[in-house]
Amino acid sequence: MTKEKFEVPLRCKGIAVVLLKKIEHEYKVLLLKRATPVLQDMWCYIGGGIEEEEKAWQSALREVEEETAITKISLYTSNKFDQFYSPNENYIYIAPVFVGYVSDEQDVILNHEHSEYKWLSVNEAIEHVTLPGNDEVLTFIEKHFIKSIPIESLRVGR
């Protein structure tokens, strides 16, 4: 007698964005403190859902503007993914991570989803992020987008 095998489904319904800004000759990472019931009081980078008819990179630009009012960024796909397993719903959530280089003159204006923000060095950001795996994403971003110049073919958007 053979048992039927089942798979755990993958769901990609959202995106993540790590914003970088050169402050005093060093790239800093923007972290936001969540103010809504989902992830309340946790420090994280930008994340959000993909809306109907949007490409993932379009969602990234929209979420950045909605959550921070930042509109002048150079956006890149990182080829890295946020992921977690939902035991209650038995699926694996996966979200592409984008990297945005923020123009100097751009200020952060938070929406209702966040209570605070900080521009931190990568090491400080790694210590601040709350969700497991965010530290690995930031280490990856440091290697490929701060210590190296990203290849132009990874650039997306405007």
Steps between C-alpha positions, in 0.01 A plus 500: 500500500646835397421822671403797293751787535398860546692820449510812711391780264706811435327839511656813358258781574737766626832677473771636726721804445826596668568871457857631505609861532852639512532702820839640598682285241341174618194314377229478765198267504150627571315305768140566598321418825160342431196666660226265373388171661698298243860503627421774757811671644735294282782666308514400135558626150213581265258229402159475345259325270490476124180651362307380196671575168828601672840353436697437819737792434203733452367388839840577649496857369140550615565363849809719542298808409200401716705416809771769481396761236834432326467522122855552373677165513700277271341158541672164452391141537733328743443135402437438872168403659327542834332176598317333785282199565145552630418200721133597539433524127772256387664709231837657434491876445770636273558862399763647267727751670577823316771755578440870458769768502335814637585848369665735750218752509232243587356516852296227667135575577343199667144385440272349768666156474816614681580697814874562459784469253879488519781517248756251633829350393465145371640359825259709709209398274592133535483541879165686480296282262253278677404227255730200455654509156500881467858501626601263219332723242688805632833314494430402137406860410820627661712263291329555165364857519719692744845347466442442127329696225196304380491391139277715283288206385360476857360854476124523465234767492496856384 
